[in-house]
Amino acid sequence: MNAFKSLSIAGAKGFLRDKAAVFFILLFPLMFLVIFGLLFRDAGTDKIKLAVVGDGPVVRALSQAGVVETQRFDSADAAVATVRAGDLPGAVIENGTNVQLRFAASDQNQSGIVNGLVSSVVDKANVAATGQQPRFTFQPSQVEDDSLNAIQYLTPGILSWAVASAGVFGAAMTFVQWRRKQVLRRLWLAPVSPATVLMSRIGVTLGIAISQAVLFVGIACLPLFGLRLAGTWWLSIPVFLFGMLAFFAIGLLIGSFAKTEEAANGAAQIVVLPMAFLSGTFFPIDRSPGWLQTVSQIFPLRHMNDGMQDFLVRGKGIEALVVPSAILIGFTLVVGFVATRVFRWDS
């Protein structure tokens, strides 16, 4: 225990004294969270803006709709000119029982939304005018929790990426430096077991990961960003720990064969950065092509992202813990076994 304590303290002090490591492992990923959180804080809250002319049941219904912001014009020509100039996606002109929609077709997505919205309002007005009860009822409801906004998606993904970076870079760079400076050789000759050396590095990596989690979640929960944790957030802790071990194993493997810090840094970059983009860290992976979604299943970061999101923000039950935990544990065992077979104490 004395050897484990001494090595752990030495590793922690070495990390804190390396200002560049502190910046790139703790502050650099946090910058992404802050920047993306501020950029997309109000994403999806903009209302559809429509020009309206006249006053009738359709125009009043549009004005009262929560998703529409209306701008009144005195004449149809003025309203159409605004749409033609690209300032508004459409203009609704109501004159008695005649309702016209003039829209810009240059943006097909926007024009489709405007057409569907106005058509729905007109249909409801026609049904109301007949004085009959509608035969069919329509009850829309949202599947996800209302709190699932941009920060809810970004926090689990960027936190997982930060933990992955810390695990891979920290382990790889440390073992390469120790080997080059003959520290590993001295430890090998000293009365210290390899398990103690390995556990001390895992302990340092765990401490860094916990610091990242507290820092990220604490800042994301500020009113400026508005992160709200789900009731089963605590189930993300096993996924967090298994993910940390998986990426520590990758770092151990890279540190086993890399001969210089430059080689270790390059190999870690090749592993972590593409994995972040292919695992849904910065954007939803379900919006990518099908073949890419299939490929992403081989990356441990994909399963850590999914597991952290399932519990931190989606509130899934304990049954959702099985798949990500099993994959991350299996990945750790396989890569860790390979790393211990090729690990060298001396250059």
C-alpha positions as CSV (number, residue, x, y, z in Angstrom):
1,M,0.0,0.0,0.0
2,N,2.9,2.4,0.7
3,A,4.2,1.8,-2.9
4,F,0.7,2.3,-4.3
5,K,0.2,5.5,-2.3
6,S,3.6,6.9,-3.3
7,L,3.2,6.1,-7.0
8,S,-0.3,7.6,-7.0
9,I,0.8,10.8,-5.3
10,A,3.8,11.1,-7.6
11,G,1.5,10.6,-10.7
12,A,-1.0,13.1,-9.5
13,K,1.7,15.7,-8.8
14,G,3.2,15.1,-12.2
15,F,-0.1,15.7,-13.9
16,L,-0.8,18.9,-12.0
17,R,2.6,20.3,-12.7
18,D,2.2,19.7,-16.4
19,K,0.2,22.8,-17.3
20,A,-0.2,21.7,-20.9
21,A,-1.6,18.4,-19.8
22,V,-4.1,20.1,-17.4
23,F,-5.2,22.4,-20.2
24,F,-5.7,19.8,-22.9
25,I,-7.3,17.2,-20.6
26,L,-9.5,19.3,-18.4
27,L,-10.0,22.7,-20.0
28,F,-9.8,22.0,-23.7
29,P,-12.8,19.6,-23.7
30,L,-14.7,22.0,-21.4
31,M,-14.3,24.7,-24.0
32,F,-16.2,22.6,-26.4
33,L,-19.0,22.2,-23.9
34,V,-19.2,25.9,-23.1
35,I,-19.0,27.0,-26.8
36,F,-21.5,24.4,-28.2
37,G,-23.8,24.9,-25.1
38,L,-24.0,28.7,-25.8
39,L,-24.3,28.3,-29.5
40,F,-27.2,25.8,-29.4
41,R,-28.8,26.9,-26.1
42,D,-31.8,28.3,-28.0
43,A,-31.8,25.8,-30.8
44,G,-35.3,24.7,-31.9
45,T,-37.0,27.6,-30.0
46,D,-37.5,29.9,-33.0
47,K,-41.1,30.3,-34.1
48,I,-42.3,30.2,-37.7
49,K,-42.8,33.8,-38.9
50,L,-45.7,34.5,-41.3
51,A,-47.1,37.6,-42.8
52,V,-50.8,38.0,-42.4
53,V,-53.3,40.3,-44.1
54,G,-56.9,40.7,-43.0
55,D,-58.8,39.4,-39.9
56,G,-60.7,36.2,-39.7
57,P,-60.8,32.8,-38.0
58,V,-57.7,31.5,-39.8
59,V,-55.6,34.6,-39.1
60,R,-56.7,34.6,-35.5
61,A,-55.9,30.9,-35.1
62,L,-52.5,31.4,-36.5
63,S,-51.8,34.4,-34.2
64,Q,-52.8,32.3,-31.2
65,A,-50.7,29.2,-32.2
66,G,-47.7,28.8,-30.0
67,V,-45.4,28.0,-32.9
68,V,-46.2,30.9,-35.1
69,E,-45.2,34.5,-35.0
70,T,-47.4,36.7,-37.2
71,Q,-46.5,40.1,-38.7
72,R,-49.5,42.1,-39.9
73,F,-49.5,44.0,-43.2
74,D,-52.1,46.4,-44.5
75,S,-52.0,45.1,-48.1
76,A,-51.5,41.8,-49.9
77,D,-48.9,43.4,-52.2
78,A,-46.7,44.5,-49.3
79,A,-46.9,41.1,-47.7
80,V,-46.1,39.2,-50.9
81,A,-43.2,41.6,-51.5
82,T,-41.7,40.7,-48.1
83,V,-42.0,37.0,-48.9
84,R,-40.4,37.5,-52.4
85,A,-37.5,39.4,-50.8
86,G,-36.8,36.4,-48.6
87,D,-37.6,38.1,-45.3
88,L,-40.5,35.8,-44.5
89,P,-41.3,32.2,-45.6
90,G,-45.0,32.9,-46.4
91,A,-48.0,35.2,-46.3
92,V,-51.6,34.4,-45.4
93,I,-54.2,36.6,-47.0
94,E,-57.7,36.2,-45.6
95,N,-60.6,38.0,-47.3
96,G,-64.0,36.8,-46.1
97,T,-64.1,33.1,-46.9
98,N,-61.2,33.2,-49.2
99,V,-57.8,32.3,-47.7
100,Q,-54.6,32.5,-49.8
101,L,-51.1,31.3,-48.9
102,R,-48.3,32.9,-50.8
103,F,-45.0,31.2,-50.0
104,A,-41.4,31.0,-51.1
105,A,-40.5,27.6,-52.6
106,S,-36.7,28.2,-52.5
107,D,-36.6,26.5,-49.1
108,Q,-38.5,23.3,-49.5
109,N,-38.4,22.3,-45.9
110,Q,-39.7,25.6,-44.7
111,S,-42.4,25.8,-47.4
112,G,-43.6,22.3,-46.5
113,I,-43.9,23.3,-42.9
114,V,-45.8,26.5,-43.8
115,N,-48.2,24.6,-46.2
116,G,-48.9,21.9,-43.7
117,L,-49.5,24.4,-40.8
118,V,-51.8,26.7,-42.7
119,S,-53.7,23.8,-44.3
120,S,-54.3,22.3,-40.9
121,V,-55.6,25.6,-39.5
122,V,-58.0,26.0,-42.5
123,D,-59.3,22.5,-42.1
124,K,-60.1,23.1,-38.5
125,A,-61.8,26.4,-39.3
126,N,-63.9,24.6,-41.9
127,V,-65.0,21.9,-39.4
128,A,-65.8,24.6,-36.8
129,A,-67.9,26.4,-39.4
130,T,-70.1,23.4,-40.0
131,G,-71.0,23.2,-36.4
132,Q,-70.4,19.4,-36.4
133,Q,-68.1,17.4,-34.1
134,P,-65.1,16.0,-35.9
135,R,-65.2,12.3,-36.6
136,F,-61.5,11.7,-35.9
137,T,-59.5,13.0,-33.0
138,F,-55.8,13.7,-33.2
139,Q,-53.6,13.5,-30.0
140,P,-49.9,14.2,-30.6
141,S,-47.4,13.6,-27.8
142,Q,-43.7,13.8,-27.5
143,V,-41.7,10.6,-26.8
144,E,-38.6,12.2,-25.2
145,D,-38.7,14.2,-22.0
146,D,-39.2,17.9,-22.6
147,S,-35.8,18.7,-21.1
148,L,-33.9,16.8,-23.9
149,N,-32.3,19.9,-25.5
150,A,-28.9,20.7,-26.9
151,I,-27.0,20.7,-23.5
152,Q,-28.7,17.4,-22.6
153,Y,-27.1,15.8,-25.6
154,L,-23.8,17.6,-25.5
155,T,-22.9,17.0,-21.9
156,P,-22.8,13.1,-21.9
157,G,-21.0,13.0,-25.3
158,I,-18.3,15.6,-24.6
159,L,-17.7,14.3,-21.1
160,S,-17.2,10.8,-22.5
161,W,-14.8,12.2,-25.1
162,A,-12.9,14.0,-22.3
163,V,-12.6,10.9,-20.3
164,A,-11.4,8.9,-23.3
165,S,-8.8,11.5,-24.1
166,A,-7.5,11.6,-20.5
167,G,-7.4,7.8,-20.4
168,V,-5.6,7.3,-23.7
169,F,-3.2,10.2,-23.6
170,G,-2.5,10.0,-19.9
171,A,-1.6,6.3,-19.9
172,A,0.3,6.4,-23.3
173,M,2.4,9.4,-22.6
174,T,3.2,8.4,-19.0
175,F,4.5,5.0,-19.8
176,V,6.5,6.2,-22.8
177,Q,8.1,8.9,-20.6
178,W,8.8,6.5,-17.8
179,R,10.4,4.0,-20.2
180,R,12.6,6.7,-21.8
181,K,13.7,8.1,-18.5
182,Q,14.4,4.6,-17.1
183,V,11.7,5.0,-14.4
184,L,10.0,1.7,-15.5
185,R,13.4,-0.1,-15.3
186,R,13.9,1.1,-11.7
187,L,10.4,0.1,-10.7
188,W,10.9,-3.3,-12.3
189,L,14.1,-3.8,-10.2
190,A,12.5,-2.4,-7.0
191,P,10.3,-4.5,-4.7
192,V,7.1,-3.2,-6.4
193,S,4.8,-5.5,-8.2
194,P,3.6,-4.7,-11.7
195,A,0.0,-4.8,-10.4
196,T,0.9,-1.9,-8.0
197,V,2.4,0.2,-10.8
198,L,-0.7,-0.5,-13.0
199,M,-3.2,0.2,-10.2
200,S,-1.5,3.5,-9.3
201,R,-1.9,4.8,-12.8
202,I,-5.5,3.6,-12.9
203,G,-6.0,5.5,-9.7
204,V,-4.6,8.7,-11.1
205,T,-6.7,8.3,-14.3
206,L,-9.8,7.7,-12.1
207,G,-9.1,10.9,-10.1
208,I,-8.8,12.9,-13.3
209,A,-12.0,11.4,-14.7
210,I,-13.9,12.2,-11.6
211,S,-12.6,15.8,-11.6
212,Q,-13.8,16.0,-15.3
213,A,-17.2,14.7,-14.4
214,V,-17.7,17.1,-11.5
215,L,-16.5,20.0,-13.5
216,F,-18.5,19.3,-16.6
217,V,-21.8,18.4,-14.9
218,G,-21.4,21.3,-12.5
219,I,-21.0,23.9,-15.2
220,A,-23.7,22.3,-17.5
221,C,-26.2,22.5,-14.6
222,L,-25.7,26.3,-14.3
223,P,-28.8,28.3,-15.2
224,L,-26.9,29.6,-18.2
225,F,-26.9,26.1,-19.8
226,G,-29.8,24.4,-17.9
227,L,-28.8,20.8,-17.7
228,R,-31.3,18.7,-15.8
229,L,-30.2,15.3,-14.6
230,A,-32.7,12.4,-15.0
231,G,-33.8,10.4,-12.0
232,T,-31.6,7.4,-12.8
233,W,-28.4,9.5,-13.4
234,W,-26.6,7.4,-10.8
235,L,-26.7,4.4,-13.2
236,S,-24.3,6.3,-15.4
237,I,-21.5,5.7,-12.8
238,P,-20.8,2.1,-13.9
239,V,-20.7,3.1,-17.6
240,F,-18.4,6.0,-16.6
241,L,-16.0,3.7,-14.8
242,F,-16.0,0.9,-17.4
243,G,-15.4,3.5,-20.1
244,M,-12.5,5.0,-18.2
245,L,-11.0,1.5,-17.9
246,A,-11.5,0.8,-21.6
247,F,-9.7,3.9,-22.7
248,F,-6.9,3.4,-20.1
249,A,-6.4,0.0,-21.7
250,I,-6.0,1.6,-25.2
251,G,-3.5,4.1,-23.7
252,L,-1.6,1.2,-22.1
253,L,-1.5,-0.6,-25.5
254,I,-0.2,2.6,-27.2
255,G,2.3,3.2,-24.5
256,S,3.6,-0.4,-24.9
257,F,4.9,-0.1,-28.4
258,A,5.4,3.7,-28.9
259,K,9.1,4.7,-28.4
260,T,8.8,8.4,-28.2
261,E,6.3,11.0,-26.8
262,E,5.7,12.2,-30.4
263,A,4.8,8.7,-31.6
264,A,2.5,8.2,-28.6
265,N,0.8,11.5,-29.1
266,G,0.3,10.8,-32.8
267,A,-1.1,7.3,-32.2
268,A,-3.5,8.6,-29.5
269,Q,-4.7,11.4,-31.8
270,I,-5.4,8.8,-34.6
271,V,-7.4,6.7,-32.2
272,V,-9.4,9.3,-30.2
273,L,-10.2,12.1,-32.6
274,P,-11.8,10.1,-35.4
275,M,-13.6,8.0,-32.8
276,A,-15.2,11.1,-31.3
277,F,-16.6,12.2,-34.7
278,L,-17.8,8.6,-35.6
279,S,-19.4,7.9,-32.2
280,G,-21.9,10.7,-31.9
281,T,-19.9,13.0,-29.6
282,F,-20.7,16.2,-31.4
283,F,-23.8,15.3,-33.5
284,P,-26.5,12.6,-33.3
285,I,-25.1,9.5,-35.0
286,D,-28.6,8.4,-36.0
287,R,-28.6,11.2,-38.6
288,S,-25.6,9.7,-40.4
289,P,-25.7,7.1,-43.2
290,G,-26.7,3.6,-42.2
291,W,-23.2,2.1,-42.9
292,L,-21.6,4.7,-40.7
293,Q,-24.0,3.8,-37.8
294,T,-23.0,0.2,-38.2
295,V,-19.3,1.0,-38.2
296,S,-19.6,3.1,-35.1
297,Q,-20.8,0.1,-33.2
298,I,-17.2,-1.2,-33.0
299,F,-16.0,1.8,-31.1
300,P,-16.1,1.8,-27.3
301,L,-16.8,5.5,-27.3
302,R,-20.1,5.0,-29.1
303,H,-21.3,2.7,-26.3
304,M,-20.0,5.0,-23.6
305,N,-21.8,7.9,-25.2
306,D,-25.1,6.0,-25.5
307,G,-24.9,4.6,-21.9
308,M,-24.1,8.0,-20.4
309,Q,-26.9,9.7,-22.3
310,D,-29.4,6.9,-21.4
311,F,-29.0,7.5,-17.7
312,L,-27.9,11.1,-17.4
313,V,-30.7,12.6,-19.4
314,R,-33.1,9.9,-20.7
315,G,-33.8,8.3,-17.4
316,K,-33.7,4.7,-18.6
317,G,-33.9,1.8,-16.2
318,I,-31.2,-0.6,-15.0
319,E,-31.9,-3.0,-17.9
320,A,-30.3,-0.5,-20.3
321,L,-27.0,-0.9,-18.3
322,V,-26.3,-4.4,-19.6
323,V,-25.3,-3.8,-23.2
324,P,-22.9,-0.8,-22.8
325,S,-21.3,-2.3,-19.7
326,A,-20.8,-5.7,-21.3
327,I,-19.2,-4.2,-24.4
328,L,-16.9,-1.9,-22.4
329,I,-15.8,-4.6,-20.0
330,G,-15.2,-7.0,-22.9
331,F,-13.2,-4.4,-24.7
332,T,-11.1,-3.6,-21.6
333,L,-10.3,-7.3,-21.0
334,V,-9.3,-8.0,-24.6
335,V,-7.2,-4.8,-25.2
336,G,-5.8,-5.0,-21.7
337,F,-4.6,-8.6,-22.2
338,V,-2.9,-7.7,-25.5
339,A,-1.3,-4.7,-23.9
340,T,0.2,-6.7,-21.0
341,R,1.6,-9.2,-23.5
342,V,3.5,-6.6,-25.5
343,F,4.4,-4.3,-22.6
344,R,8.1,-3.5,-22.2
345,W,9.7,-2.2,-19.1
346,D,12.9,-1.1,-20.9
347,S,13.5,0.4,-24.2
